[in-house]
Amino acid sequence: MELKLFGEEHRIFRDSLRKFLDREISPHFDQWEKDGIVPREAWNKMGENGFLCPWLEEKYGGSEADFLYSIIICEELFYRGITGLVAPLHSDIIVPYIYSFGNEEQKMKWLPGCASGEIITAIAMTEPNTGSDLASIRTTAIRDGDHYIVNGQKTFISLGILSDLVIVVAKTDPKAGHKGISLICVESGTPGFSRGRKLEKMGWHSQDTAELFFEDCRVPVSNLLGEEGKGFYYLMQKLQQERLISSLMAQSMAEAMLDMTVKYCKERTIFGSPVGSFQHNTFKIVEMATEIQLGRTFVDSLIADHLAGKEITKKVSMAKAWIPEMANRVAYHCVQLHGGYGYMEEYPICRFARDARVIAIFAGTTEVMKVIVGRMMGF
């Protein structure tokens, strides 16, 4: 799919990325899935080739590319089902917090490494008893002279094992509700910061998800991102892009699942005829293709609006509620059309079906998205 906003330079970039992924990433991905982690070397290669944070200014190690380059990277990774190497999470969801709210000293200290792959980032929001309700987090960061003393526990943290820099959502004023939330950058190796077990998940096996612990963790006040008490507002500002990227992940996977299923249904025969030639199966494929086209039209319009700086909170929440659910419907029917082979790990559709499931959960569940849209409609 080529968005009308794409130009010749974007086509050249996409071709270069495809060749890189086919040569350096895809051949190793099955082994990474078995190992349960993506090696740092892969992140370094992504950075060396300009596929991490391409939108950053040159002085921070980027290429000053437009957001469409990030779109291309997300599409190509997730069309291939490369869920473990979550460059879009690092590049387009976490690093923008540092760029937008960090001071110049922080930017010069961390951003070049983010672009090169030497610094892998994570954002620690979710706690064992707190998911989407950020105002209820219990992790605290209490000022003590030139340091914050951070105490608390985080869970379901993507890149929790590999990360070198974690943006921790904590309360600097525990009595102020969401107005007491701040963002504290905790570097790997900081005393009092430890990582728990790597969590075993239904899918995304090579993407390291972990528990993080902070026990009297002393973090310099200079690691505060932006202003104290503004953390909740910073998070709200960045949710549009996070949900857009998440929707695009699901859309790209849905397109890939349909393509592999159409190919299978033309080649595989039953009762002497191709699987796809039976009317019921043809109709099912057409229904999926229609929903996928609707999703593509929707997400492309959101990309265009986001690039134009428009407010898309309502629409992107709708997309995040609908597109991942659509991708899960597609996954179900594509597995069914593959028959027994669809349940076998050696067939890509099996992994795609597992991996698509969680996109309806992270970055705000389907239900939370509907609550947001409902409130914006006056309910």
N, C-alpha and C positions, 0 to 999 in steps of 0.2 A: 504493500500500500504506500503510495507516494502522496503526501499532503501537498496541496497546491503551493504552500509557502516554501517548499523545498526548492533549492536552486541547484545548479550544476556542481557547486562546491560541496553541497550536502551529498549529492550522488557519489562523488569521488570519495568523500569521507566514509560513506556507507560501504562502498566496495572495499576500501582499505580495511575497515573493521571486520567485514565478513572474512576476508582472507586471513587476517590475524586470528580470529576466533577458530576458523577451520584448521589452522596450523598449530596454534599454541594452547588452545583451551579445550575445544570439543573432544579431541582424542584422549584427553586425560580425565574427563569429567566423571566417567563411570568409576574410575579408581578413586577419585576424590569422594564420591558418594559412599564407597565402601569404607574409606578411611575416616569419614565423618568430618572432614575439614578440607578447606582449600589451602594449599601451601602459600606462604608469603611471596614466594617467587612469582606466582601468577599475578598477584597484586602489583608487584614491582614491574612486571612486563607490561601490565595495563598502563601504569604510570609512564613508563619509558616511551610508550607509543602514543601518548596523549589522550588516552581513553578514560582518565580520571579527572574530574573537575575541569573540563575543557573551557568552561565559561569564566574561570578565574582570570584576572589580569596577569599580564606577563610578569610583573614584578613579584607576583605571588606564585609563579610557576605554571600558570595556565596559558591558554591560547587566545583568550578574550573572544571565544566563540559564542554564538547565540544559543538560546535554549534548545533550538532544534537539534543541535548536536547531541545533547543529553537525551532527547527523544529517540534519536537513532540508536544510541547505545542501549537504551532500555528495550526497544523493540527487538533488536538483534539478539541480545542475551536471552530474553524470555521467549522469543520464537524458537530458540534452540533448547529451551528448558533449562538454561544454565542458572539455576536458582541459588546455588551456593556462593557464587561470586557476585554478591549483591552490590555492584558498583553504583547503581542508582540510589541505593540507600545511603551510602557513604557520600557520593558526589552531590546529590540533588536534594537530599532530605536533611542530613546532619551537618555537613560542611557549611551550608548556607547560614546556619546559626552563627558560626564563627565570623563569617564574612560580613553579615548584616549587623551584628551586635557587638562584635569584638572591637577592642581598640587597636591602634596601629601596631603596637608592640606585640599583642597577641597574634595578629594576622601574620606579621613577619616571622614570628616564632613557629607557628603551626601550619599555615596554609601551604607553603612550598612542599612540605612533607606529605600533606594530603594529596597534592597533585602528582607527586612522584611515586606514591605508594609506600613510602617509608613510614608514614603515619596513617594507621587505619583507625577510623572513628566509630564510636557507638553513642547512642543516647539512652540514658537510663531513666525511664519514666515509671513503668509498671512495677507494682509491688505485689507480694503474695495476696494481700487482701484488697488491692486497689487496682482496677483496670482503667476504664475510661473516665472515672471520677477523679480527676487529678487533684481537685481541692481537698481530697481526703488522704493524700499521701502522708506518711509518717516519718520519712527520712528527714533529718534535720541537719542544718549547717549553722552552728552557733558561733558568732564572732568571738575570738579570743586574741586580742591584740592584732598582730599582722596575719593571723590565720583564721580559718574557719575550722571548727571541729565537726566533722561529718559523721553521723551515726545513722545506720539504717540498712535495709536489705532491698534489693531489686531482683526481679525475675523476668524470664522470657526476653532477655536482652540479646538482640541480634548482634553478631560479631563480638559477643561478650568474651570469648577466649582470645581472639586475635587482636582486639583493639588496643591501641597505644594511648588513646585519648578518649575519655568518656565524659560526655556532658551529663552531669547528674542533676536531676530535677529534685530540689530539696527545699525545705522551709527554713528561711532565715528568720522568720517571725512565726513561730508555731501557732500563735493565737489569732493570726490575721486571715485565716482561710486562704482563698486563692490569691489574695493580695500579699501574702507572705512568702510566695514561691519565688525562688531565684534559680539561676542556672550556674552551676559550679563545674569548672573543667578539672577533672582529676586525671593525672598522668599515670601511666603504668609504672609500678614500682614505688608509688607513694606509700609510706608506712601506714598501716591500718586499712589499706585497700586490698581485698583478696577476691579471688574468683572461686565459685563453687563448681559443681559438676557441670559438664556439658550435657544439656538436656536432650533426651531422646524424643524425637518428634515423629508424627505420622509421615511427613514429607520433608523436603528441604534438608536432606540428610547431611549434605556437605557444608551447609551453612551453620556455623557454630552459634548456638543459642545457649546462654548460660545464666546462672545466678551470680549476683555480685553482692559483696558484703563490705560494709564500712563500719569499722570499730575504732572510735576515737581517731579517725583519719584526719591528719593535719594538712590542710590545703592552703597555700598562700592566698591572701585576699586578692592578690593580683590575678588570680585565676577566675575571679567572678566575671561572668559574661554579661556585659551591659550593666544595668542598674539593679540594686537590691529591690526585691518585691515586684519586679517587672516580668519575671519568668513566665507566668501564666499568659500574659499578653504576647510575649515573644512566640510562645508555642502556638497561640491562636493565629498569629500572622503567617506562620509557615505551613499551616495545615492545608491550605489550598493546593500548594504544589505537592505535598506529600500524598494527598488523596488523588491528585491527577496522575502522579507517577504510579501509584498502586493500581488505579483503574487501567492504565496502559499496560502494566504487567499482565493483568488478567486478559485484556483484549488480545495481546500478542500471543498468549498461550492458547486462547480459544481459536485463533486463526491457524495456528500450527496444528492443533488437534484435528480441526476440520480437514486440513490439507492431507495429513497422514491417513485419515479415515477414508476420504474420497479415493485416494490411491489404493488403499487396501481393498475397498469395496469393488473396485474395478478389476482387481487382479484375482481376488479370492472367489472361488466358485462354490456353489451349493446346489444340489439337484441339477447339475450341468449348466448353471447360469451364474453370472457374477452376482455377488451378494447385493450390490447396489441396484441391480435391475428389477428387483421385486418392488412393487409399488409402495408398500409400507415403508421399506427402507429408503426408497427414493424420496418419499414425502418427508421422512424424518431428516434426511440430509438437507433438503431444501429449507425446512423449517429452521435448522441450525444455521444454515448459510444466511438466512434472512435476519435472524437475531444478531449474528456476528456483524453483518453489514450495518444494522442499526447502531450497534455498539461502536463501530468504527466511525460512523458519521458523527455520533455524539461526542466521542473523545477527541476527534479532530477539531470539532467546533470549539471545544474547551481549550485545546492547545492554542488555537488562533486567538481566542479571547484572553488567555493568560499572557500570551506574548504581547498583546495590545494593552496590558495592564488593567484589564477590566476586573470587576468584582465578580467572582464565580462561585462563592461559597455555597449558595443554594444548589446550583446546577452540578458542581463537582461532588457535592454530598449525594445528590441523586445518582450520579454516575458510579460513585463508590458503592452505593447500595445495590445498583442494578447490574453493572458489568461483571463483577466477580461472581454474582449468583448465576448470571447467564453462562459464564465460563464453566461453572460447576455443573450446570445442566448439560452443556456440551460434552464435558468430560464423561458424565454418566452414559449418555447415548453413544458416544464414540467407543467406549469400552464395550458396551453391549454389541455394537456392530462388528467389533473385532472378535466376538465370541470368546472361546476359551483362551485364545492368544492374547486377548486384551487384559487378562488377569496374570499374564506372565511378565516377569521383570525384564526379560530380554526384549520386549516390545516397548518402545518409547511411550506409547499411550498409557501404560500402567503407571509410570512415574509421573507423567503429566497430570493424570487424574489425582494422584496423591498430593502433588505439589500445588495444584490449583485451589485446593480446599481452603487453605489458610488465608488466602487473599481476602476472603469475605470476613475475616476476623481481625487481622492487624490493621493499624492506622484508623481504627474506629470500626466496630462491627456493623453489619448491615442494619441491625436494630437501632444502634446509636445514630447512624446516618439518617434513618427515618425519623427519629426523634428530632434531630436538628432541622430537617426539612419541614416537619410538622410545625415546629415552633416558628419558623420563618413564614409559615402560611397563616399564623395567628392562632394555632391550637395550643 
